[in-house]
Amino acid sequence: MSQEDGAAKAANIFDVARLAGVSHQTVSRVINDLPNVRPTTRTRVEQAIAQLRYSPSPAARALVTRRTRTIGLITPGVSDYGPTSIAMHFNFAARAARYSVDTVSALEADPAGIRSAVEALLRQRVDAIVLVVVDVAVLEAVRALDLSVPLVAAASTARRNPHIVSIDQYRGARSAVRHLCELGHTRILHIAGPRTASDSVERVRGWRDELGSRRLEIVDQQHGDWSAASGYRIGMDLDIEPGTALFVGNDHMSIGVMSALRERGIRVPEDVSIVGFDDVPEAGYLYPPLTTVRQDFASLGALIMQKVLIAVEEPESATEDTPLPTHLVLRQSTRPAAG
């Protein structure tokens, strides 16, 4: 090994700064692909890095930038389609931005459980914390903590906040109910998710407002737990009258409802139309294929990561975002009302 090779391997960020004629902070900004570096300066730094064959370790990078390029992710202790899809697509977006993700599942929504999850991540010196909210109490519990790092939450809420991102559950629900109304259905029941689930709260609000705007009867909704089993139990006791249609809070509960109705000899869509929510991969292969509201979890994951980068690098530029739109997917579980 030559002396030149040994020197190159021993090079540090300060050697790069001297060779490029810039500060070590500027080298750090180039290494971490941060903004506000002139193109000519960036080129000089990159050439110095190449000449010295400098490759910063994660530890060295953290020492200079005081960042670890690690994000803490708190997910609910459930395997429901929505939260797991959000977590998956956020991980994809973080990886594309060259960040790693440490995940902690909060099994309980109580403040002590949330505090424990946050403290576990802070011990890992994460640069920010991302929270996937299922229960509205979780968001309030985290907000009550004095955090030393930025917090970005994926939460369905009517309140806007620069650090909250969401998919528009409210308008998605209204589009589902509007579709059933336009088919001539006059009695639209809602099988909702858990009472404390933020997605469920917004979908109930959309269902009520759409029916109210059309002066149609609002029958008290029934609540499941997002599972097919809960949809089945509710479906076995539903009072199906002529003109009835169902807006179900998610696709898995829709699967259970359809199974129960089939056992009762009630045909879908001949006797009752059904619209679900989520567009799970199985939705198009049910019998009949399920009309549902699609959520764009890939775009939500990318938006969460964008919010994290802004919160970490340029917090003063954080702005509120409009919730991401949903898309109604028409299939064969809905049809015009009889007569």
Secondary structure, DSSP 8 states (H G I E B T S, - for coil): --HHHHHHHH--HHHHHHHHTS-HHHHHHHHTT-SS--HHHHHHHHHHHHHHT----HHHHHHHHS--SEEEEEEES---HHHHHHHHHHHHHHHHTT-EEEEEEE---SHHHHHHHHHHHHTTT-SEEEEE-SBHHHHHHHHTS--SS-EEEE---SS--TTEE-B-HHHHHHHHHHHHHHTT--EEEEEE--TTBHHHHHHHHHHHHHHHHTT------EE--SSHHHHHHHHTT----TTEEEEESSHHHHHHHHHHHHHTT--TTTT-EEE-SB--TTGGGSSS--BEEE--HHHHHHHHHHHHHHHHH-GGG------B--EEE--TT------
